């Protein structure tokens, strides 16, 4: 995360409020050691809003500089949810596709389909369709049913659901016509992290329970394409996983199958490149162990914007250095670049990558290496350090776990 500070002798911070008619404005004198992030938290605003308010083109500030800040004594109302029959929604600062999907009781895949989005990047002021074009809002109508059958939610008479590979809180919320926040409250969850095999309490009754399926046959260790050119999608699959299995890319899969979005369904058939499916290289676990060991040996190395050597790192430079030292030959990219060169994993292991979004900029903006037990190591503003995913800041910006192709 980018952060520049000019360190000088400590000075006193001064906050003043000026009144012009009925409008209220405040100023803040920068202290030694301040950053825009710290000041934004102090005044209950964001870095981008501070930069806009002060016409700043970078994050650099200096001691004794006077900044315009929102007056924290003024009550600011949170944006109200759009009415249930709204067909469009205007993106606001801090929004993400998953938040908008939860608000309108739809899925991220549906939002991508309805708005011709190839990724999850959105921007303030953008107008999104929140229902199928020509139809009513998904918040007041049943979600469209896929042509291929999707596994029915497995509930018990006590209103419980067994998490399966590929699930997320947002998917489960849509299945049971509830919200992510209600699921978290019902289960005492403080983050969005869930794991296959765990049981969640969900709204429902015994009448909603699906019949217990017969014991499934053992799954093959690696899916084999039918006649060398087709693949039947399994529960928990994603385009990125399938692309990794067949040595291709998501874009090539989409082009081969005329897909305009990333949504796929269990039981659906996909065309895939005609080649032998290979299992993960035996050295994968060794690479992960090496990355964890090397990363831990670098604790305390200072933060340097653009740094990728043992004398100083930024978040992506740290990943570049550790991966190459561990034997993974990879180029020097930004956090977004590494995000595009990795695939999502349902059950993270030590050595996997963890990504965050909408920190100092919109979209993928920070990353680290997962250590297990909800801990990760990363190059932060305070240097290379271990942090917890239970921290409220990282919870609110968590994007997902991924693994290098």
ABEGO torsion letter per residue (X at the ends): XBBBBBBBBBBBBBBBBBBBEABBBBBBBBBBGBBAAAAAAAAGBBAAAAAAAAGBABABBBBGBBBBBBBAABBBBBBBBBBAABABBBBBBGBBAAAAAAAAGBBAAAAAAAAGBABABBBBGBBBBABBBGBBBAAABBBBBBABBBBBBBBBAAGBBBBBBGBBAAAAAAAAGBBAAAAAAAAGBABABBBBGBBBBBBEBAAABBBBBBBBBBBBABBBBBGGABBBBBBGBBAAAAAAAAGBBAAAAAAAAGBABABBBBGBBBBBBBBBBBBBBAAAAAAAAAAAAAAAAABGBBBBBGBABAAEBBAAAAAAAAAAAAGBBBBBBBAAAAAAABBBBABBBBGBBBBBBGBABBEBABBBBBAEGGBBBBBBAAEBBBBBAABAAAAAABAEBBBBX
